[in-house]
């Protein structure tokens, strides 16, 4: 039986399409590019295989994603967003930033994946602060995850792996990257307390906190104003 809210409303329809458990996280991981079933499983280690199959089928039927056979000897099948599904990319980033403002410290069982790390930088990037800036960062996360970020005149490119000749290597020694991004931990205090290790000029760490930022959670509003 189809699950609906029984409302003629765009938001209700959107939630019918991507509001099921795990659906939006599947979209999140496909925003970065096509993936095989096993790659999606690796990025969502707590999802049962049967649930992943069901969500993929539902998203395919709704026109959010499609299957494609790779032109290789193994003829592997990958899942990728359609043009319609690709329109969710900015929505995913905006929703991720909204949610990041309420993140506490990670629980011991929480998983922090490579895709989540990459998207966290796209989510918190302030392109208006990066006009005229050229800088390359290499980030090392606990557990051995390494990625790099290239900033060129307001544009950002993030990818897996190290980057030879990076202007700065930033390594949070624990779950302190969030504190660095939301302003709870200044660049000066990060180095002074040893919560973040940096290779490269201090100015690049200070610049990083300007270019990547999680806004503070605002006070409760007294109402909604639609302009």
C-alpha positions as CSV (number, residue, x, y, z in Angstrom):
1,X,0.0,0.0,0.0
2,X,1.3,3.4,-0.9
3,X,2.1,5.6,2.1
4,X,0.7,9.1,1.7
5,X,-0.2,12.0,3.9
6,X,-3.4,12.6,2.0
7,X,-2.6,16.2,1.4
8,X,-2.4,18.2,-1.8
9,X,0.8,19.9,-0.8
10,X,4.3,20.1,-2.3
11,X,6.0,19.6,1.0
12,X,3.8,16.5,1.8
13,X,4.7,15.0,-1.6
14,X,8.4,15.7,-1.0
15,X,8.3,13.9,2.3
16,X,6.4,11.0,0.6
17,X,9.3,10.7,-1.8
18,X,12.4,11.2,0.4
19,X,10.9,11.2,4.0
20,X,11.3,7.5,4.6
21,X,14.1,6.4,7.0
22,X,17.4,6.3,5.1
23,X,16.1,7.8,1.9
24,X,17.7,11.2,2.2
25,X,21.0,9.7,3.4
26,X,21.0,7.7,0.2
27,X,20.5,10.9,-1.8
28,X,23.2,12.5,0.3
29,X,25.7,9.9,-0.7
30,X,24.7,10.0,-4.4
31,X,25.1,13.8,-4.5
32,X,28.8,13.1,-4.8
33,X,28.4,10.8,-7.7
34,X,27.2,7.3,-8.8
35,X,27.7,4.4,-6.5
36,X,27.4,0.6,-6.5
37,X,25.1,-1.1,-4.0
38,X,28.1,-2.3,-2.0
39,X,29.5,1.3,-1.9
40,X,26.2,2.6,-0.6
41,X,26.3,-0.2,2.1
42,X,29.8,0.9,3.1
43,X,28.6,4.5,3.5
44,X,25.5,3.4,5.5
45,X,26.9,0.5,7.6
46,X,23.8,0.3,9.8
47,X,21.2,-0.1,7.1
48,X,19.9,-3.6,6.4
49,X,20.5,-4.8,2.9
50,X,16.8,-5.4,2.4
51,X,16.0,-1.9,3.5
52,X,18.6,-0.4,1.2
53,X,17.1,-2.4,-1.7
54,X,13.6,-1.2,-0.9
55,X,14.6,2.5,-0.6
56,X,16.5,2.3,-3.9
57,X,13.5,0.8,-5.6
58,X,11.2,3.5,-4.1
59,X,13.5,6.3,-5.2
60,X,13.9,4.9,-8.6
61,X,10.1,4.6,-9.0
62,X,9.8,8.3,-7.9
63,X,12.3,9.4,-10.6
64,X,14.9,10.5,-8.0
65,X,17.6,8.0,-9.1
66,X,18.2,5.5,-11.9
67,X,20.3,2.4,-12.4
68,X,23.1,2.3,-15.0
69,X,25.3,-0.5,-16.2
70,X,28.9,0.4,-16.4
71,X,30.6,-0.3,-19.7
72,X,33.1,-2.6,-18.1
73,X,33.8,-6.3,-18.2
74,X,32.0,-6.9,-14.9
75,X,29.0,-5.0,-16.1
76,X,28.5,-3.6,-12.6
77,X,25.3,-1.7,-11.9
78,X,25.6,1.8,-10.3
79,X,22.9,4.1,-8.9
80,X,22.9,7.8,-9.8
81,X,20.7,10.7,-9.3
82,X,18.5,11.8,-12.2
83,X,18.3,15.4,-13.2
84,X,15.2,15.6,-11.0
85,X,17.0,14.0,-8.1
86,X,20.1,16.2,-8.7
87,X,18.0,19.2,-7.8
88,X,18.1,18.1,-4.2
89,X,21.8,18.9,-3.9
90,X,21.5,22.4,-2.5
91,X,18.5,21.2,-0.4
92,X,20.7,18.5,1.1
93,X,23.5,21.0,1.9
94,X,21.1,23.5,3.4
95,X,19.4,20.9,5.5
96,X,22.8,19.5,6.6
97,X,23.9,23.0,7.8
98,X,20.6,23.5,9.6
99,X,21.1,20.1,11.4
100,X,24.8,20.8,12.1
101,X,23.8,23.7,14.3
102,X,22.2,21.2,16.8
103,X,25.0,18.6,16.7
104,X,26.5,17.7,20.0
105,X,29.5,15.4,20.5
106,X,29.5,12.2,18.6
107,X,28.4,9.1,20.5
108,X,30.8,6.1,20.6
109,X,28.7,4.2,18.1
110,X,28.2,7.1,15.7
111,X,29.7,6.6,12.2
112,X,31.5,9.4,10.4
113,X,31.9,8.5,6.8
114,X,34.0,9.9,4.0
115,X,31.0,11.2,2.2
116,X,29.7,12.9,5.3
117,X,33.1,14.5,5.8
118,X,33.3,15.8,2.3
119,X,29.7,17.1,2.4
120,X,30.3,18.8,5.7
121,X,32.9,21.0,4.0
122,X,30.6,21.8,1.1
123,X,27.8,22.5,3.7
124,X,29.8,24.9,5.8
125,X,31.7,26.7,3.0
126,X,31.1,30.4,2.8
127,X,31.8,31.2,-0.8
128,X,31.3,35.0,-0.2
129,X,34.3,34.9,2.1
130,X,36.5,33.1,-0.4
131,X,36.4,35.6,-3.2
132,X,39.9,36.2,-4.4
133,X,41.2,33.4,-2.1
134,X,43.4,30.6,-3.4
135,X,44.3,27.9,-0.8
136,X,44.6,24.2,-0.5
137,X,44.0,22.2,2.7
138,X,44.6,18.6,3.6
139,X,42.5,17.3,6.5
140,X,43.3,14.3,8.6
141,X,40.4,12.9,10.7
142,X,40.6,10.4,13.6
143,X,40.7,6.9,12.2
144,X,42.9,7.6,9.3
145,X,40.5,9.4,7.0
146,X,42.2,12.0,4.7
147,X,40.7,14.4,2.3
148,X,41.7,17.7,0.6
149,X,39.9,20.9,-0.1
150,X,40.9,23.3,-2.9
151,X,39.6,26.9,-2.8
152,X,39.9,29.0,-5.9
153,X,38.3,32.5,-6.0
154,X,35.0,31.5,-4.2
155,X,34.8,28.0,-5.6
156,X,35.4,24.8,-3.6
157,X,36.5,21.3,-4.6
158,X,36.7,18.5,-2.0
159,X,38.0,15.0,-2.7
160,X,39.3,12.0,-1.0
161,X,43.0,11.6,-0.3
162,X,46.1,13.8,0.3
163,X,47.1,16.7,-1.8
164,X,50.9,17.3,-2.5
165,X,51.9,20.8,-1.7
166,X,48.9,21.7,0.4
167,X,49.2,25.1,2.1
168,X,48.2,23.6,5.4
169,X,47.5,20.2,6.9
170,X,44.9,20.3,9.6
171,X,44.4,17.4,12.0
172,X,41.9,17.6,14.8
173,X,43.1,15.4,17.6
174,X,39.6,14.2,18.5
175,X,36.1,15.4,17.7
176,X,37.1,19.1,17.6
177,X,36.4,20.0,14.0
178,X,32.9,21.0,14.9
179,X,34.1,23.3,17.6
180,X,36.5,24.9,15.1
181,X,33.7,25.4,12.6
182,X,31.1,26.8,15.0
183,X,33.5,29.2,16.7
184,X,33.6,27.5,20.1
185,X,37.3,26.9,19.5
186,X,39.3,29.7,17.9
187,X,42.4,29.0,15.8
188,X,44.6,30.4,18.6
189,X,43.0,28.2,21.2
190,X,43.1,25.2,19.0
191,X,46.8,25.3,18.8
192,X,47.4,26.4,22.3
193,X,45.4,23.6,23.8
194,X,46.7,21.0,21.3
195,X,43.2,20.1,20.1
196,X,44.3,20.7,16.5
197,X,47.6,19.9,14.9
198,X,48.6,22.1,11.9
199,X,51.4,21.9,9.4
200,X,51.8,25.2,7.6
201,X,51.5,28.8,8.5
202,X,49.0,29.6,11.4
203,X,47.3,32.1,9.1
204,X,45.9,29.2,7.0
205,X,44.2,27.8,10.1
206,X,42.7,31.2,10.9
207,X,41.6,31.5,7.3
208,X,40.0,28.0,7.4
209,X,37.8,29.1,10.3
210,X,36.6,32.1,8.2
211,X,35.9,30.0,5.1
212,X,34.1,27.2,6.8
213,X,31.6,28.0,9.5
214,X,28.5,26.7,11.3
215,X,26.2,29.5,12.3
216,X,25.0,29.7,15.9
217,X,21.5,28.4,16.6
218,X,19.2,31.4,16.7
219,X,16.8,32.1,19.6
220,X,13.2,30.9,19.3
221,X,11.2,33.1,17.0
222,X,7.9,34.5,17.9
223,X,6.4,33.5,14.6
224,X,6.9,33.0,10.9
225,X,7.2,35.8,8.5
226,X,6.9,35.0,4.8
227,X,8.2,37.7,2.4
